[in-house]
Every structure is written in C-alpha cells, then in structure tokens.
Amino acid sequence: MVELIDKYARLITSKARQGLKVVVNATAGFKPETTYAALIALMSCAWRVIYMHEDFRKVGELPILPIGIRQRYLDEVGKVGNGTPSYVLTQQDVDVGDLVERGLVEERDGVVRPK
C-alpha cells in the first residue's frame, strides 16, 4: 500500500508541476486504495477528483478539501533537503524515526531522503 501511495503522489505531483490539470479517478479498487488515492490527490495538487457511483453509474466529483501535512513535518522534511546524514538531523532535534514511520522519508546507509 505504501508503494502505491508513493507512486500516486510522485505521478500526480510531477504532472501538476508540468502545468497539467490532473484528474484522479477514485472509482475502482479496494476501499483503502480509493480512499488513499483521493487523499493523495487532494494533498498533491490534483485539479479534480472524480468517481463513478456503482449504483447510479454517473460520474461525480469530490470536493477539493484544504488538507495538507502539518507544518512541523514540512519543516522537518525541509531540513532533510535532497539527502542528509541522520546524525546531522538528530543534532537538529529532528525525530528521524517518526518521519520514517509516517512514510515521509526513507533512511538508507545513514542518509535520510524525502519520499
């Protein structure tokens, strides 16, 4: 599930940065997948989130809600940059373990990188 969410976020963000109006179809799949697809779409600057109700067979649009990542986490991920040794972040009072558990960063060979 985490890999799927990461792929959604990377793809949506990439296309939105290219100036495209990204429309995410949150119809098919298992409930957790569609829920996270919609949430990631909202947080990744998708233009629209649509779905088709299984009984009515009409396309509906989900409202774009103003949701995001807490500023504290944005600040801490900002300290990570493109990659920072974990000991440097620890010296800056960044809880690397918390960021890893929340899926915001990954740590490999002592270097922390944003996801």
Biopython code that builds the backbone (N, CA, C, O; Angstrom):
import numpy as np
from Bio.PDB.StructureBuilder import StructureBuilder

atoms = [
    (1, "MET", "N", (0.826, -1.191, 0.000)),
    (1, "MET", "CA", (0.000, 0.000, 0.000)),
    (1, "MET", "C", (0.874, 1.262, 0.000)),
    (1, "MET", "O", (0.574, 2.228, -0.701)),
    (2, "VAL", "N", (1.959, 1.247, 0.791)),
    (2, "VAL", "CA", (2.826, 2.421, 0.871)),
    (2, "VAL", "C", (3.462, 2.711, -0.489)),
    (2, "VAL", "O", (3.562, 3.867, -0.898)),
    (3, "GLU", "N", (3.887, 1.663, -1.183)),
    (3, "GLU", "CA", (4.484, 1.861, -2.509)),
    (3, "GLU", "C", (3.471, 2.465, -3.484)),
    (3, "GLU", "O", (3.811, 3.338, -4.283)),
    (4, "LEU", "N", (2.243, 1.998, -3.411)),
    (4, "LEU", "CA", (1.192, 2.518, -4.282)),
    (4, "LEU", "C", (0.939, 3.994, -3.991)),
    (4, "LEU", "O", (0.813, 4.796, -4.917)),
    (5, "ILE", "N", (0.865, 4.351, -2.727)),
    (5, "ILE", "CA", (0.649, 5.740, -2.327)),
    (5, "ILE", "C", (1.798, 6.611, -2.821)),
    (5, "ILE", "O", (1.577, 7.705, -3.340)),
    (6, "ASP", "N", (3.035, 6.118, -2.656)),
    (6, "ASP", "CA", (4.198, 6.869, -3.133)),
    (6, "ASP", "C", (4.129, 7.104, -4.638)),
    (6, "ASP", "O", (4.437, 8.195, -5.120)),
    (7, "LYS", "N", (3.722, 6.072, -5.376)),
    (7, "LYS", "CA", (3.608, 6.205, -6.834)),
    (7, "LYS", "C", (2.549, 7.233, -7.208)),
    (7, "LYS", "O", (2.772, 8.064, -8.088)),
    (8, "TYR", "N", (1.395, 7.179, -6.542)),
    (8, "TYR", "CA", (0.347, 8.170, -6.798)),
    (8, "TYR", "C", (0.885, 9.579, -6.561)),
    (8, "TYR", "O", (0.738, 10.461, -7.408)),
    (9, "ALA", "N", (1.500, 9.778, -5.419)),
    (9, "ALA", "CA", (1.982, 11.112, -5.051)),
    (9, "ALA", "C", (3.019, 11.621, -6.047)),
    (9, "ALA", "O", (2.952, 12.771, -6.481)),
    (10, "ARG", "N", (3.978, 10.768, -6.412)),
    (10, "ARG", "CA", (5.013, 11.191, -7.363)),
    (10, "ARG", "C", (4.403, 11.542, -8.723)),
    (10, "ARG", "O", (4.753, 12.563, -9.316)),
    (11, "LEU", "N", (3.503, 10.708, -9.209)),
    (11, "LEU", "CA", (2.915, 10.926, -10.529)),
    (11, "LEU", "C", (2.045, 12.183, -10.549)),
    (11, "LEU", "O", (2.165, 13.005, -11.457)),
    (12, "ILE", "N", (1.182, 12.332, -9.564)),
    (12, "ILE", "CA", (0.290, 13.491, -9.521)),
    (12, "ILE", "C", (1.096, 14.778, -9.389)),
    (12, "ILE", "O", (0.848, 15.745, -10.109)),
    (13, "THR", "N", (2.049, 14.791, -8.482)),
    (13, "THR", "CA", (2.873, 15.982, -8.261)),
    (13, "THR", "C", (3.669, 16.327, -9.510)),
    (13, "THR", "O", (3.749, 17.492, -9.899)),
    (14, "SER", "N", (4.254, 15.323, -10.132)),
    (14, "SER", "CA", (5.052, 15.539, -11.341)),
    (14, "SER", "C", (4.216, 16.171, -12.452)),
    (14, "SER", "O", (4.639, 17.142, -13.080)),
    (15, "LYS", "N", (3.039, 15.620, -12.689)),
    (15, "LYS", "CA", (2.175, 16.126, -13.760)),
    (15, "LYS", "C", (1.648, 17.528, -13.437)),
    (15, "LYS", "O", (1.550, 18.374, -14.325)),
    (16, "ALA", "N", (1.310, 17.773, -12.169)),
    (16, "ALA", "CA", (0.827, 19.104, -11.769)),
    (16, "ALA", "C", (1.936, 20.145, -11.941)),
    (16, "ALA", "O", (1.663, 21.270, -12.360)),
    (17, "ARG", "N", (3.175, 19.785, -11.625)),
    (17, "ARG", "CA", (4.302, 20.713, -11.801)),
    (17, "ARG", "C", (4.564, 21.008, -13.274)),
    (17, "ARG", "O", (5.124, 22.053, -13.604)),
    (18, "GLN", "N", (4.166, 20.102, -14.159)),
    (18, "GLN", "CA", (4.304, 20.320, -15.596)),
    (18, "GLN", "C", (3.197, 21.227, -16.127)),
    (18, "GLN", "O", (3.166, 21.550, -17.314)),
    (19, "GLY", "N", (2.297, 21.632, -15.247)),
    (19, "GLY", "CA", (1.217, 22.525, -15.634)),
    (19, "GLY", "C", (-0.035, 21.811, -16.120)),
    (19, "GLY", "O", (-0.958, 22.451, -16.622)),
    (20, "LEU", "N", (-0.073, 20.507, -15.977)),
    (20, "LEU", "CA", (-1.245, 19.750, -16.405)),
    (20, "LEU", "C", (-2.333, 19.797, -15.338)),
    (20, "LEU", "O", (-2.038, 19.881, -14.146)),
    (21, "LYS", "N", (-3.564, 19.743, -15.761)),
    (21, "LYS", "CA", (-4.692, 19.674, -14.839)),
    (21, "LYS", "C", (-4.959, 18.188, -14.583)),
    (21, "LYS", "O", (-5.561, 17.505, -15.412)),
    (22, "VAL", "N", (-4.512, 17.708, -13.451)),
    (22, "VAL", "CA", (-4.586, 16.287, -13.126)),
    (22, "VAL", "C", (-5.959, 15.954, -12.564)),
    (22, "VAL", "O", (-6.419, 16.567, -11.600)),
    (23, "VAL", "N", (-6.606, 14.971, -13.185)),
    (23, "VAL", "CA", (-7.892, 14.473, -12.712)),
    (23, "VAL", "C", (-7.666, 13.039, -12.238)),
    (23, "VAL", "O", (-7.224, 12.188, -13.009)),
    (24, "VAL", "N", (-7.969, 12.782, -10.984)),
    (24, "VAL", "CA", (-7.788, 11.455, -10.404)),
    (24, "VAL", "C", (-9.143, 10.763, -10.329)),
    (24, "VAL", "O", (-10.101, 11.299, -9.773)),
    (25, "ASN", "N", (-9.203, 9.573, -10.894)),
    (25, "ASN", "CA", (-10.419, 8.772, -10.848)),
    (25, "ASN", "C", (-10.306, 7.821, -9.654)),
    (25, "ASN", "O", (-9.532, 6.865, -9.687)),
    (26, "ALA", "N", (-11.067, 8.081, -8.621)),
    (26, "ALA", "CA", (-11.027, 7.285, -7.391)),
    (26, "ALA", "C", (-12.171, 6.272, -7.357)),
    (26, "ALA", "O", (-12.774, 6.050, -6.307)),
    (27, "THR", "N", (-12.469, 5.664, -8.491)),
    (27, "THR", "CA", (-13.606, 4.755, -8.584)),
    (27, "THR", "C", (-13.240, 3.328, -8.251)),
    (27, "THR", "O", (-13.731, 2.768, -7.271)),
    (28, "ALA", "N", (-12.394, 2.744, -9.047)),
    (28, "ALA", "CA", (-12.148, 1.300, -8.951)),
    (28, "ALA", "C", (-11.153, 0.955, -7.847)),
    (28, "ALA", "O", (-10.411, 1.811, -7.366)),
    (29, "GLY", "N", (-11.157, -0.304, -7.461)),
    (29, "GLY", "CA", (-10.191, -0.778, -6.484)),
    (29, "GLY", "C", (-10.823, -1.050, -5.132)),
    (29, "GLY", "O", (-12.033, -0.920, -4.944)),
    (30, "PHE", "N", (-9.984, -1.424, -4.217)),
    (30, "PHE", "CA", (-10.430, -1.680, -2.853)),
    (30, "PHE", "C", (-10.637, -0.363, -2.122)),
    (30, "PHE", "O", (-10.027, 0.647, -2.476)),
    (31, "LYS", "N", (-11.473, -0.365, -1.129)),
    (31, "LYS", "CA", (-11.788, 0.868, -0.410)),
    (31, "LYS", "C", (-10.555, 1.592, 0.128)),
    (31, "LYS", "O", (-10.467, 2.811, -0.018)),
    (32, "PRO", "N", (-9.602, 0.893, 0.742)),
    (32, "PRO", "CA", (-8.420, 1.622, 1.212)),
    (32, "PRO", "C", (-7.648, 2.285, 0.072)),
    (32, "PRO", "O", (-7.147, 3.399, 0.226)),
    (33, "GLU", "N", (-7.551, 1.604, -1.067)),
    (33, "GLU", "CA", (-6.827, 2.181, -2.203)),
    (33, "GLU", "C", (-7.508, 3.444, -2.709)),
    (33, "GLU", "O", (-6.843, 4.452, -2.949)),
    (34, "THR", "N", (-8.818, 3.402, -2.874)),
    (34, "THR", "CA", (-9.525, 4.570, -3.389)),
    (34, "THR", "C", (-9.509, 5.713, -2.377)),
    (34, "THR", "O", (-9.432, 6.881, -2.758)),
    (35, "THR", "N", (-9.581, 5.383, -1.105)),
    (35, "THR", "CA", (-9.507, 6.416, -0.068)),
    (35, "THR", "C", (-8.169, 7.129, -0.130)),
    (35, "THR", "O", (-8.111, 8.359, -0.142)),
    (36, "TYR", "N", (-7.097, 6.356, -0.169)),
    (36, "TYR", "CA", (-5.768, 6.966, -0.220)),
    (36, "TYR", "C", (-5.515, 7.662, -1.545)),
    (36, "TYR", "O", (-4.834, 8.687, -1.575)),
    (37, "ALA", "N", (-6.041, 7.135, -2.640)),
    (37, "ALA", "CA", (-5.890, 7.810, -3.931)),
    (37, "ALA", "C", (-6.512, 9.200, -3.862)),
    (37, "ALA", "O", (-5.927, 10.172, -4.340)),
    (38, "ALA", "N", (-7.693, 9.292, -3.268)),
    (38, "ALA", "CA", (-8.357, 10.589, -3.143)),
    (38, "ALA", "C", (-7.582, 11.519, -2.208)),
    (38, "ALA", "O", (-7.411, 12.698, -2.518)),
    (39, "LEU", "N", (-7.117, 11.013, -1.084)),
    (39, "LEU", "CA", (-6.358, 11.852, -0.148)),
    (39, "LEU", "C", (-5.053, 12.349, -0.760)),
    (39, "LEU", "O", (-4.710, 13.525, -0.639)),
    (40, "ILE", "N", (-4.336, 11.457, -1.409)),
    (40, "ILE", "CA", (-3.081, 11.852, -2.049)),
    (40, "ILE", "C", (-3.363, 12.871, -3.155)),
    (40, "ILE", "O", (-2.601, 13.822, -3.329)),
    (41, "ALA", "N", (-4.434, 12.680, -3.890)),
    (41, "ALA", "CA", (-4.796, 13.636, -4.936)),
    (41, "ALA", "C", (-5.023, 15.023, -4.343)),
    (41, "ALA", "O", (-4.556, 16.020, -4.894)),
    (42, "LEU", "N", (-5.732, 15.089, -3.231)),
    (42, "LEU", "CA", (-6.013, 16.373, -2.584)),
    (42, "LEU", "C", (-4.733, 17.027, -2.071)),
    (42, "LEU", "O", (-4.575, 18.245, -2.152)),
    (43, "MET", "N", (-3.836, 16.222, -1.550)),
    (43, "MET", "CA", (-2.596, 16.765, -0.984)),
    (43, "MET", "C", (-1.537, 17.029, -2.047)),
    (43, "MET", "O", (-0.554, 17.718, -1.776)),
    (44, "SER", "N", (-1.720, 16.502, -3.237)),
    (44, "SER", "CA", (-0.711, 16.628, -4.298)),
    (44, "SER", "C", (-1.137, 17.593, -5.390)),
    (44, "SER", "O", (-0.593, 17.546, -6.494)),
    (45, "CYS", "N", (-2.076, 18.448, -5.114)),
    (45, "CYS", "CA", (-2.496, 19.496, -6.046)),
    (45, "CYS", "C", (-3.202, 18.973, -7.287)),
    (45, "CYS", "O", (-3.077, 19.566, -8.359)),
    (46, "ALA", "N", (-3.935, 17.885, -7.166)),
    (46, "ALA", "CA", (-4.747, 17.429, -8.298)),
    (46, "ALA", "C", (-5.817, 18.486, -8.577)),
    (46, "ALA", "O", (-6.273, 19.174, -7.664)),
    (47, "TRP", "N", (-6.202, 18.604, -9.820)),
    (47, "TRP", "CA", (-7.196, 19.593, -10.215)),
    (47, "TRP", "C", (-8.595, 19.145, -9.833)),
    (47, "TRP", "O", (-9.403, 19.946, -9.362)),
    (48, "ARG", "N", (-8.883, 17.859, -10.038)),
    (48, "ARG", "CA", (-10.185, 17.292, -9.712)),
    (48, "ARG", "C", (-10.019, 15.854, -9.224)),
    (48, "ARG", "O", (-9.057, 15.169, -9.572)),
    (49, "VAL", "N", (-10.980, 15.416, -8.411)),
    (49, "VAL", "CA", (-11.073, 14.018, -8.010)),
    (49, "VAL", "C", (-12.486, 13.576, -8.357)),
    (49, "VAL", "O", (-13.468, 14.143, -7.877)),
    (50, "ILE", "N", (-12.571, 12.549, -9.205)),
    (50, "ILE", "CA", (-13.877, 12.075, -9.658)),
    (50, "ILE", "C", (-14.078, 10.616, -9.241)),
    (50, "ILE", "O", (-13.131, 9.923, -8.869)),
    (51, "TYR", "N", (-15.314, 10.175, -9.310)),
    (51, "TYR", "CA", (-15.656, 8.783, -9.038)),
    (51, "TYR", "C", (-16.962, 8.460, -9.757)),
    (51, "TYR", "O", (-17.720, 9.354, -10.133)),
    (52, "MET", "N", (-17.207, 7.176, -9.937)),
    (52, "MET", "CA", (-18.487, 6.757, -10.506)),
    (52, "MET", "C", (-19.178, 5.887, -9.471)),
    (52, "MET", "O", (-18.636, 4.869, -9.041)),
    (53, "HIS", "N", (-20.365, 6.288, -9.077)),
    (53, "HIS", "CA", (-21.135, 5.526, -8.101)),
    (53, "HIS", "C", (-21.589, 4.230, -8.747)),
    (53, "HIS", "O", (-22.107, 4.241, -9.863)),
    (54, "GLU", "N", (-21.400, 3.113, -8.056)),
    (54, "GLU", "CA", (-21.697, 1.801, -8.652)),
    (54, "GLU", "C", (-23.168, 1.579, -8.968)),
    (54, "GLU", "O", (-23.487, 0.844, -9.903)),
    (55, "ASP", "N", (-24.063, 2.190, -8.222)),
    (55, "ASP", "CA", (-25.489, 2.013, -8.489)),
    (55, "ASP", "C", (-26.027, 3.005, -9.523)),
    (55, "ASP", "O", (-26.818, 2.639, -10.392)),
    (56, "PHE", "N", (-25.592, 4.261, -9.419)),
    (56, "PHE", "CA", (-26.152, 5.301, -10.278)),
    (56, "PHE", "C", (-25.457, 5.384, -11.637)),
    (56, "PHE", "O", (-26.031, 5.909, -12.591)),
    (57, "ARG", "N", (-24.248, 4.880, -11.733)),
    (57, "ARG", "CA", (-23.473, 4.896, -12.985)),
    (57, "ARG", "C", (-23.304, 6.302, -13.555)),
    (57, "ARG", "O", (-23.295, 6.496, -14.771)),
    (58, "LYS", "N", (-23.170, 7.268, -12.668)),
    (58, "LYS", "CA", (-22.907, 8.645, -13.081)),
    (58, "LYS", "C", (-21.592, 9.091, -12.458)),
    (58, "LYS", "O", (-21.261, 8.724, -11.331)),
    (59, "VAL", "N", (-20.858, 9.884, -13.213)),
    (59, "VAL", "CA", (-19.594, 10.417, -12.701)),
    (59, "VAL", "C", (-19.901, 11.564, -11.753)),
    (59, "VAL", "O", (-20.649, 12.484, -12.084)),
    (60, "GLY", "N", (-19.314, 11.491, -10.579)),
    (60, "GLY", "CA", (-19.452, 12.554, -9.588)),
    (60, "GLY", "C", (-18.090, 13.152, -9.299)),
    (60, "GLY", "O", (-17.057, 12.576, -9.639)),
    (61, "GLU", "N", (-18.100, 14.292, -8.680)),
    (61, "GLU", "CA", (-16.851, 14.961, -8.343)),
    (61, "GLU", "C", (-16.788, 15.164, -6.838)),
    (61, "GLU", "O", (-17.749, 15.618, -6.217)),
    (62, "LEU", "N", (-15.640, 14.821, -6.261)),
    (62, "LEU", "CA", (-15.435, 15.044, -4.839)),
    (62, "LEU", "C", (-14.942, 16.470, -4.627)),
    (62, "LEU", "O", (-14.138, 16.967, -5.416)),
    (63, "PRO", "N", (-15.407, 17.133, -3.580)),
    (63, "PRO", "CA", (-14.941, 18.498, -3.342)),
    (63, "PRO", "C", (-13.455, 18.506, -2.959)),
    (63, "PRO", "O", (-12.972, 17.607, -2.270)),
    (64, "ILE", "N", (-12.755, 19.524, -3.415)),
    (64, "ILE", "CA", (-11.342, 19.682, -3.082)),
    (64, "ILE", "C", (-11.282, 20.313, -1.681)),
    (64, "ILE", "O", (-11.632, 21.478, -1.491)),
    (65, "LEU", "N", (-10.839, 19.532, -0.734)),
    (65, "LEU", "CA", (-10.761, 19.991, 0.653)),
    (65, "LEU", "C", (-9.368, 20.569, 0.939)),
    (65, "LEU", "O", (-8.375, 20.085, 0.394)),
    (66, "PRO", "N", (-9.290, 21.587, 1.778)),
    (66, "PRO", "CA", (-7.991, 22.191, 2.094)),
    (66, "PRO", "C", (-7.250, 21.369, 3.167)),
    (66, "PRO", "O", (-7.238, 21.731, 4.343)),
    (67, "ILE", "N", (-6.642, 20.269, 2.739)),
    (67, "ILE", "CA", (-5.906, 19.446, 3.688)),
    (67, "ILE", "C", (-4.430, 19.460, 3.326)),
    (67, "ILE", "O", (-4.065, 19.791, 2.198)),
    (68, "GLY", "N", (-3.601, 19.109, 4.262)),
    (68, "GLY", "CA", (-2.171, 19.090, 3.992)),
    (68, "GLY", "C", (-1.418, 18.423, 5.116)),
    (68, "GLY", "O", (-2.008, 17.876, 6.048)),
    (69, "ILE", "N", (-0.120, 18.477, 5.017)),
    (69, "ILE", "CA", (0.765, 17.904, 6.023)),
    (69, "ILE", "C", (1.030, 18.969, 7.082)),
    (69, "ILE", "O", (1.229, 20.138, 6.752)),
    (70, "ARG", "N", (1.034, 18.576, 8.330)),
    (70, "ARG", "CA", (1.291, 19.529, 9.421)),
    (70, "ARG", "C", (2.595, 20.282, 9.174)),
    (70, "ARG", "O", (3.574, 19.710, 8.696)),
    (71, "GLN", "N", (2.595, 21.550, 9.501)),
    (71, "GLN", "CA", (3.757, 22.410, 9.268)),
    (71, "GLN", "C", (5.008, 21.863, 9.936)),
    (71, "GLN", "O", (6.105, 21.982, 9.390)),
    (72, "ARG", "N", (4.858, 21.272, 11.098)),
    (72, "ARG", "CA", (6.011, 20.706, 11.808)),
    (72, "ARG", "C", (6.734, 19.680, 10.939)),
    (72, "ARG", "O", (7.963, 19.671, 10.866)),
    (73, "TYR", "N", (5.956, 18.816, 10.280)),
    (73, "TYR", "CA", (6.561, 17.784, 9.437)),
    (73, "TYR", "C", (7.160, 18.386, 8.172)),
    (73, "TYR", "O", (8.211, 17.944, 7.710)),
    (74, "LEU", "N", (6.501, 19.385, 7.616)),
    (74, "LEU", "CA", (7.066, 20.063, 6.451)),
    (74, "LEU", "C", (8.405, 20.703, 6.792)),
    (74, "LEU", "O", (9.357, 20.632, 6.015)),
    (75, "ASP", "N", (8.466, 21.330, 7.965)),
    (75, "ASP", "CA", (9.721, 21.952, 8.403)),
    (75, "ASP", "C", (10.826, 20.915, 8.558)),
    (75, "ASP", "O", (11.963, 21.133, 8.139)),
    (76, "GLU", "N", (10.473, 19.772, 9.172)),
    (76, "GLU", "CA", (11.484, 18.743, 9.395)),
    (76, "GLU", "C", (11.930, 18.102, 8.084)),
    (76, "GLU", "O", (13.118, 17.842, 7.897)),
    (77, "VAL", "N", (10.990, 17.846, 7.175)),
    (77, "VAL", "CA", (11.361, 17.285, 5.876)),
    (77, "VAL", "C", (12.182, 18.310, 5.095)),
    (77, "VAL", "O", (13.064, 17.938, 4.320)),
    (78, "GLY", "N", (11.899, 19.592, 5.294)),
    (78, "GLY", "CA", (12.699, 20.641, 4.664)),
    (78, "GLY", "C", (14.155, 20.597, 5.098)),
    (78, "GLY", "O", (15.049, 20.908, 4.311)),
    (79, "LYS", "N", (14.397, 20.215, 6.332)),
    (79, "LYS", "CA", (15.774, 20.086, 6.827)),
    (79, "LYS", "C", (16.488, 18.915, 6.167)),
    (79, "LYS", "O", (17.716, 18.899, 6.078)),
    (80, "VAL", "N", (15.717, 17.936, 5.705)),
    (80, "VAL", "CA", (16.299, 16.766, 5.047)),
    (80, "VAL", "C", (16.875, 17.161, 3.689)),
    (80, "VAL", "O", (17.898, 16.626, 3.262)),
    (81, "GLY", "N", (16.204, 18.109, 3.008)),
    (81, "GLY", "CA", (16.664, 18.516, 1.678)),
    (81, "GLY", "C", (16.630, 17.338, 0.725)),
    (81, "GLY", "O", (15.684, 16.551, 0.746)),
    (82, "ASN", "N", (17.648, 17.206, -0.109)),
    (82, "ASN", "CA", (17.734, 16.092, -1.058)),
    (82, "ASN", "C", (18.388, 14.873, -0.440)),
    (82, "ASN", "O", (18.444, 13.809, -1.056)),
    (83, "GLY", "N", (18.876, 15.029, 0.762)),
    (83, "GLY", "CA", (19.516, 13.924, 1.475)),
    (83, "GLY", "C", (20.468, 14.479, 2.520)),
    (83, "GLY", "O", (21.325, 15.311, 2.221)),
    (84, "THR", "N", (20.307, 14.009, 3.746)),
    (84, "THR", "CA", (21.120, 14.486, 4.857)),
    (84, "THR", "C", (21.448, 13.307, 5.763)),
    (84, "THR", "O", (20.591, 12.459, 6.014)),
    (85, "PRO", "N", (22.686, 13.249, 6.257)),
    (85, "PRO", "CA", (23.023, 12.177, 7.210)),
    (85, "PRO", "C", (22.109, 12.248, 8.430)),
    (85, "PRO", "O", (21.802, 13.330, 8.930)),
    (86, "SER", "N", (21.680, 11.082, 8.898)),
    (86, "SER", "CA", (20.732, 11.045, 10.016)),
    (86, "SER", "C", (21.319, 11.683, 11.273)),
    (86, "SER", "O", (20.581, 12.288, 12.050)),
    (87, "TYR", "N", (22.634, 11.563, 11.491)),
    (87, "TYR", "CA", (23.214, 12.146, 12.708)),
    (87, "TYR", "C", (23.121, 13.677, 12.694)),
    (87, "TYR", "O", (22.984, 14.294, 13.750)),
    (88, "VAL", "N", (23.193, 14.291, 11.514)),
    (88, "VAL", "CA", (23.062, 15.748, 11.403)),
    (88, "VAL", "C", (21.642, 16.165, 11.780)),
    (88, "VAL", "O", (21.439, 17.141, 12.501)),
    (89, "LEU", "N", (20.663, 15.409, 11.279)),
    (89, "LEU", "CA", (19.268, 15.718, 11.601)),
    (89, "LEU", "C", (18.983, 15.528, 13.081)),
    (89, "LEU", "O", (18.257, 16.318, 13.685)),
    (90, "THR", "N", (19.553, 14.482, 13.665)),
    (90, "THR", "CA", (19.379, 14.238, 15.102)),
    (90, "THR", "C", (19.940, 15.410, 15.902)),
    (90, "THR", "O", (19.352, 15.814, 16.905)),
    (91, "GLN", "N", (21.078, 15.961, 15.464)),
    (91, "GLN", "CA", (21.666, 17.125, 16.136)),
    (91, "GLN", "C", (20.760, 18.352, 16.026)),
    (91, "GLN", "O", (20.833, 19.262, 16.852)),
    (92, "GLN", "N", (19.911, 18.368, 15.007)),
    (92, "GLN", "CA", (18.972, 19.479, 14.806)),
    (92, "GLN", "C", (17.610, 19.185, 15.438)),
    (92, "GLN", "O", (16.624, 19.859, 15.141)),
    (93, "ASP", "N", (17.564, 18.186, 16.301)),
    (93, "ASP", "CA", (16.339, 17.783, 17.005)),
    (93, "ASP", "C", (15.233, 17.287, 16.074)),
    (93, "ASP", "O", (14.052, 17.455, 16.377)),
    (94, "VAL", "N", (15.602, 16.679, 14.947)),
    (94, "VAL", "CA", (14.633, 16.069, 14.052)),
    (94, "VAL", "C", (14.466, 14.613, 14.462)),
    (94, "VAL", "O", (15.448, 13.881, 14.581)),
    (95, "ASP", "N", (13.231, 14.197, 14.676)),
    (95, "ASP", "CA", (12.940, 12.810, 15.044)),
    (95, "ASP", "C", (12.854, 11.983, 13.762)),
    (95, "ASP", "O", (11.777, 11.805, 13.192)),
    (96, "VAL", "N", (14.002, 11.484, 13.323)),
    (96, "VAL", "CA", (14.084, 10.741, 12.062)),
    (96, "VAL", "C", (13.186, 9.509, 12.096)),
    (96, "VAL", "O", (12.515, 9.204, 11.110)),
    (97, "GLY", "N", (13.169, 8.804, 13.220)),
    (97, "GLY", "CA", (12.332, 7.606, 13.343)),
    (97, "GLY", "C", (10.864, 7.904, 13.112)),
    (97, "GLY", "O", (10.164, 7.127, 12.463)),
    (98, "ASP", "N", (10.395, 9.024, 13.639)),
    (98, "ASP", "CA", (9.000, 9.421, 13.450)),
    (98, "ASP", "C", (8.714, 9.710, 11.984)),
    (98, "ASP", "O", (7.678, 9.303, 11.460)),
    (99, "LEU", "N", (9.626, 10.409, 11.323)),
    (99, "LEU", "CA", (9.435, 10.721, 9.907)),
    (99, "LEU", "C", (9.422, 9.458, 9.053)),
    (99, "LEU", "O", (8.657, 9.355, 8.094)),
    (100, "VAL", "N", (10.276, 8.497, 9.408)),
    (100, "VAL", "CA", (10.313, 7.219, 8.683)),
    (100, "VAL", "C", (9.009, 6.461, 8.899)),
    (100, "VAL", "O", (8.415, 5.954, 7.947)),
    (101, "GLU", "N", (8.562, 6.383, 10.155)),
    (101, "GLU", "CA", (7.316, 5.668, 10.474)),
    (101, "GLU", "C", (6.111, 6.285, 9.766)),
    (101, "GLU", "O", (5.181, 5.570, 9.392)),
    (102, "ARG", "N", (6.122, 7.583, 9.584)),
    (102, "ARG", "CA", (4.999, 8.262, 8.924)),
    (102, "ARG", "C", (5.099, 8.198, 7.401)),
    (102, "ARG", "O", (4.201, 8.663, 6.699)),
    (103, "GLY", "N", (6.182, 7.627, 6.896)),
    (103, "GLY", "CA", (6.341, 7.459, 5.456)),
    (103, "GLY", "C", (6.728, 8.728, 4.716)),
    (103, "GLY", "O", (6.565, 8.814, 3.499)),
    (104, "LEU", "N", (7.243, 9.719, 5.447)),
    (104, "LEU", "CA", (7.632, 10.979, 4.821)),
    (104, "LEU", "C", (9.058, 10.959, 4.292)),
    (104, "LEU", "O", (9.392, 11.692, 3.361)),
    (105, "VAL", "N", (9.895, 10.117, 4.888)),
    (105, "VAL", "CA", (11.293, 9.994, 4.470)),
    (105, "VAL", "C", (11.679, 8.527, 4.477)),
    (105, "VAL", "O", (10.973, 7.679, 5.022)),
    (106, "GLU", "N", (12.823, 8.251, 3.856)),
    (106, "GLU", "CA", (13.408, 6.917, 3.952)),
    (106, "GLU", "C", (14.861, 7.080, 4.356)),
    (106, "GLU", "O", (15.499, 8.077, 4.021)),
    (107, "GLU", "N", (15.378, 6.100, 5.073)),
    (107, "GLU", "CA", (16.763, 6.156, 5.537)),
    (107, "GLU", "C", (17.509, 4.954, 4.982)),
    (107, "GLU", "O", (17.112, 3.806, 5.182)),
    (108, "ARG", "N", (18.603, 5.244, 4.278)),
    (108, "ARG", "CA", (19.440, 4.186, 3.719)),
    (108, "ARG", "C", (20.891, 4.549, 3.957)),
    (108, "ARG", "O", (21.333, 5.660, 3.662)),
    (109, "ASP", "N", (21.612, 3.599, 4.490)),
    (109, "ASP", "CA", (23.049, 3.783, 4.733)),
    (109, "ASP", "C", (23.348, 5.057, 5.506)),
    (109, "ASP", "O", (24.341, 5.733, 5.235)),
    (110, "GLY", "N", (22.488, 5.388, 6.474)),
    (110, "GLY", "CA", (22.714, 6.535, 7.329)),
    (110, "GLY", "C", (22.315, 7.872, 6.716)),
    (110, "GLY", "O", (22.519, 8.918, 7.332)),
    (111, "VAL", "N", (21.749, 7.850, 5.510)),
    (111, "VAL", "CA", (21.319, 9.082, 4.848)),
    (111, "VAL", "C", (19.797, 9.095, 4.745)),
    (111, "VAL", "O", (19.185, 8.106, 4.342)),
    (112, "VAL", "N", (19.203, 10.205, 5.106)),
    (112, "VAL", "CA", (17.750, 10.364, 5.089)),
    (112, "VAL", "C", (17.375, 11.185, 3.859)),
    (112, "VAL", "O", (17.939, 12.247, 3.594)),
    (113, "ARG", "N", (16.392, 10.649, 3.111)),
    (113, "ARG", "CA", (15.908, 11.320, 1.905)),
    (113, "ARG", "C", (14.382, 11.424, 1.965)),
    (113, "ARG", "O", (13.722, 10.535, 2.502)),
    (114, "PRO", "N", (13.822, 12.502, 1.418)),
    (114, "PRO", "CA", (12.358, 12.618, 1.397)),
    (114, "PRO", "C", (11.751, 11.617, 0.433)),
    (114, "PRO", "O", (12.388, 11.198, -0.533)),
    (115, "LYS", "N", (10.496, 11.234, 0.711)),
    (115, "LYS", "CA", (9.767, 10.344, -0.207)),
    (115, "LYS", "C", (8.861, 11.175, -1.088)),
    (115, "LYS", "O", (8.154, 10.629, -1.936)),
]
sb = StructureBuilder()
sb.init_structure("model")
sb.init_model(0)
sb.init_chain("A")
sb.init_seg("    ")
for serial, (resi, resn, name, xyz) in enumerate(atoms, 1):
    if name == "N":
        sb.init_residue(resn, " ", resi, " ")
    sb.init_atom(name, np.array(xyz, "f"), 0.0, 1.0, " ", f" {name:<3s}", serial, name[0])
structure = sb.get_structure()
